[in-house]
Amino acid sequence: MGNAVASTLSSRNERHESRCHLQATIFKNMPTVVVGARPFPLTFAEGDIQAFNQKFIAILEELSLDVKQKGIDLREYNHDYLNRLRDVGKAAYNKILHSAARQYFKEKEIAEKQRGLSLTFQTPTEISFFWEMLYAGKPFGVETDEFWGFRYPIGRTYVGEFDFPDRIQLQGGIFSAIHHKLTYSQKEVEQVAQLLDQVCQRLSLKLNLHLLENIVPVETICVDRLLELFNDPEFRYGMIHFACHCWASEGIYTPQTYLSLTAYEQKKLEIELETLLAWEGYGFQNRPFVFLNACSSATPGQLLQTMNFPSGMLNFGAAGVIATACTVPDRFASAFASKFYELLLGKLENNVSVDIGEVLLETRLYFLREYNNPLGLAYGLYALSNQKLRD
């Protein structure tokens, strides 16, 4: 990497005041949620979380089908998805957060009006909730900025299980693996490569985007070889981007869930969740950030289980993960990822602090405002909400 901007991180933080970061922690078998240092009573059980999650996913799945049929731009489509999400989101807001906790969040937002809030929820894996769906507005009309996922950067971490760093170093650049039968996956990666190249030229950086087949010869490629590559200390990519399928069996066991990739167009690679768990301690050595741009990568199998690909990737050594809560059409997934990296790398180029959660929020808002498309709510961050990217 070049050293033209190697010392800019502290100056970025000095010039750009970040949001006020609040962490809310739910401990297993304790009837409280602790926000900062303030404890509030819990008003829900694990079953309530699962019931609301299932309702959110059902609505997002319907929206996803419409996006697949009608395209990304829904401005001419008088849909009712925001109304439906509002109704469930408002009920969840009232149920999941005690009235005293709701009031506390409102007071903190007023006190931090100039900066805004960034929220990280630390919970047991079985109480992982789609906090983005909470709706704090009135139960009539739709105020889109009252959806938490359109208002705050939101992260989720797990109590006592993983170490989440507050900074990601881009190191050598971006590694990507795709599924060639996804119509837009190749285009998606090419667009990200162009964006990265533009930033490198302007900032005199030496960063690369490498596809799987750029690294591993066709005669040796297999799942074990890929995992060995990930475990190699010389595998120095700050971000890993998967543009692929995520499949789940019809059975009750999530280890049968797998990421489906291809290399050299014809060579299939299926990374089972069980395999990632087996490789614990032999995973990523340099703590990359992983973007799982794959259908339902956050919620394969049964929602009542704690095993999913975000936790699997974190178990494998990832420093943070973006994953999806529902099926996402190929074309939308490609457009969403391209916009995400455009904003991410644009901030890097403009010498400002790059908060990954902030960029994810801005990407969701872009598709909502430009296309009346709220499907960006399906993308969730599994890391600190204020985790930063540096060059």
Stockholm file with secondary structure:
# STOCKHOLM 1.0

chainA/1-391         MGNAVASTLSSRNERHESRCHLQATIFKNMPTVVVGARPFPLTFAEGDIQAFNQKFIAILEELSLDVKQKGIDLREYNHDYLNRLRDVGKAAYNKILHSAARQYFKEKEIAEKQRGLSLTFQTPTEISFFWEMLYAGKPFGVETDEFWGFRYPIGRTYVGEFDFPDRIQLQGGIFSAIHHKLTYSQKEVEQVAQLLDQVCQRLSLKLNLHLLENIVPVETICVDRLLELFNDPEFRYGMIHFACHCWASEGIYTPQTYLSLTAYEQKKLEIELETLLAWEGYGFQNRPFVFLNACSSATPGQLLQTMNFPSGMLNFGAAGVIATACTVPDRFASAFASKFYELLLGKLENNVSVDIGEVLLETRLYFLREYNNPLGLAYGLYALSNQKLRD
#=GR chainA/1-391 SS CCCTTTTCHHHHHHHSCCCEEEEEEECTTCSEEEETTEEEECCCCHHHHHHHHHHHHHHHHHHHHHHHHHCSCCTTCCCCHHHHHHHHHHHHHHHHSCHHHHHHHHHHHHHTTTTCEEEEEEECGGGCCCGGGCBCSCSSSCCGGGBGGGTSCEEEEETTTCCCCSEEECBTEEEEEECTTSTTHHHHHHHHHHHHHHHHHHHTCCCEEEEHHHHSCGGGCSHHHHHHHHHCTTCCBSEEEEEEEEECCSSSCGGGCEEEEEETTTEEEEEEHHHHHHTTTSSCSSCCEEEEEETTTTSCSCTTSSCCHHHHHHHTTCSEEEEESSCCCHHHHHHHHHHHHHHHHHHHHTTCCEEHHHHHHHHHHHHHHHHSCGGGGGEEEESCTTCEEEC
#=GC SS_cons         CCCTTTTCHHHHHHHSCCCEEEEEEECTTCSEEEETTEEEECCCCHHHHHHHHHHHHHHHHHHHHHHHHHCSCCTTCCCCHHHHHHHHHHHHHHHHSCHHHHHHHHHHHHHTTTTCEEEEEEECGGGCCCGGGCBCSCSSSCCGGGBGGGTSCEEEEETTTCCCCSEEECBTEEEEEECTTSTTHHHHHHHHHHHHHHHHHHHTCCCEEEEHHHHSCGGGCSHHHHHHHHHCTTCCBSEEEEEEEEECCSSSCGGGCEEEEEETTTEEEEEEHHHHHHTTTSSCSSCCEEEEEETTTTSCSCTTSSCCHHHHHHHTTCSEEEEESSCCCHHHHHHHHHHHHHHHHHHHHTTCCEEHHHHHHHHHHHHHHHHSCGGGGGEEEESCTTCEEEC
//
